[in-house]
Amino acid sequence: MLSQRVKVSLAVIATIMFAIFIFGLSHSISTGFAGFWGGLPFAIIATGVVGMACYDLWDETIRQKD
């Protein structure tokens, strides 16, 4: 079993790597052929997904459970 500190550290690193990938993908879609308006729906969805990933990070590692 992992200690709490290791669990939080790994979860933060993984969430940051996920966010970098998703926002990089969003940036490449918006600056490529689709243009800003074509990439805007994906950017909105990507922001929501990364927000949910951050909430899950908090829920699984930081929040105190009863």
DRENDO-1510 file (C-alpha; in Angstrom, 1 decimal, always signed):
<recs>
REC; n; res; u; v; w
REC; 1; MET; +0.0; +0.0; +0.0 .
REC; 2; LEU; +1.3; +3.4; -0.9 .
REC; 3; SER; +1.7; +6.1; +1.8 .
REC; 4; GLN; -0.6; +9.1; +1.6 .
REC; 5; ARG; +2.3; +11.4; +0.5 .
REC; 6; VAL; +3.3; +9.2; -2.4 .
REC; 7; LYS; -0.3; +8.7; -3.4 .
REC; 8; VAL; -0.9; +12.5; -3.6 .
REC; 9; SER; +2.4; +13.1; -5.4 .
REC; 10; LEU; +1.7; +10.5; -8.1 .
REC; 11; ALA; -1.8; +11.7; -8.5 .
REC; 12; VAL; -0.7; +15.4; -8.9 .
REC; 13; ILE; +2.0; +14.4; -11.4 .
REC; 14; ALA; -0.5; +12.3; -13.5 .
REC; 15; THR; -3.1; +15.0; -13.4 .
REC; 16; ILE; -0.6; +17.7; -14.6 .
REC; 17; MET; +0.6; +15.4; -17.4 .
REC; 18; PHE; -3.0; +14.8; -18.4 .
REC; 19; ALA; -3.9; +18.5; -18.4 .
REC; 20; ILE; -0.8; +19.4; -20.5 .
REC; 21; PHE; -1.7; +16.7; -23.1 .
REC; 22; ILE; -5.3; +17.8; -23.3 .
REC; 23; PHE; -4.6; +21.6; -23.5 .
REC; 24; GLY; -1.8; +20.9; -26.0 .
REC; 25; LEU; -4.2; +18.9; -28.1 .
REC; 26; SER; -6.8; +21.7; -27.8 .
REC; 27; HIS; -4.2; +24.3; -28.8 .
REC; 28; SER; -3.1; +22.3; -31.9 .
REC; 29; ILE; -6.7; +21.9; -33.0 .
REC; 30; SER; -7.4; +25.6; -32.6 .
REC; 31; THR; -4.2; +26.8; -34.4 .
REC; 32; GLY; -4.5; +24.2; -37.2 .
REC; 33; PHE; -7.0; +23.6; -39.9 .
REC; 34; ALA; -10.1; +24.0; -37.7 .
REC; 35; GLY; -9.2; +27.5; -36.7 .
REC; 36; PHE; -10.3; +29.2; -33.5 .
REC; 37; TRP; -14.0; +28.8; -33.9 .
REC; 38; GLY; -13.7; +25.2; -35.0 .
REC; 39; GLY; -11.6; +24.3; -32.0 .
REC; 40; LEU; -13.6; +26.3; -29.5 .
REC; 41; PRO; -16.1; +23.4; -28.7 .
REC; 42; PHE; -13.2; +21.1; -28.1 .
REC; 43; ALA; -11.5; +23.7; -25.8 .
REC; 44; ILE; -14.7; +24.1; -23.8 .
REC; 45; ILE; -15.1; +20.3; -23.4 .
REC; 46; ALA; -11.4; +19.9; -22.6 .
REC; 47; THR; -11.7; +22.5; -19.8 .
REC; 48; GLY; -14.6; +20.7; -18.3 .
REC; 49; VAL; -12.8; +17.3; -18.5 .
REC; 50; VAL; -9.6; +18.7; -16.8 .
REC; 51; GLY; -11.8; +20.3; -14.2 .
REC; 52; MET; -13.4; +16.9; -13.5 .
REC; 53; ALA; -9.9; +15.3; -13.3 .
REC; 54; CYS; -8.9; +17.9; -10.7 .
REC; 55; TYR; -12.0; +17.3; -8.7 .
REC; 56; ASP; -11.3; +13.5; -8.8 .
REC; 57; LEU; -7.8; +14.2; -7.7 .
REC; 58; TRP; -9.1; +16.1; -4.7 .
REC; 59; ASP; -11.8; +13.6; -4.0 .
REC; 60; GLU; -9.6; +10.5; -4.0 .
REC; 61; THR; -6.4; +11.9; -2.3 .
REC; 62; ILE; -7.0; +15.0; -0.3 .
REC; 63; ARG; -10.6; +15.0; +1.0 .
REC; 64; GLN; -11.0; +13.3; +4.4 .
REC; 65; LYS; -13.3; +10.4; +4.3 .
REC; 66; ASP; -15.5; +9.4; +7.2 .
</recs>
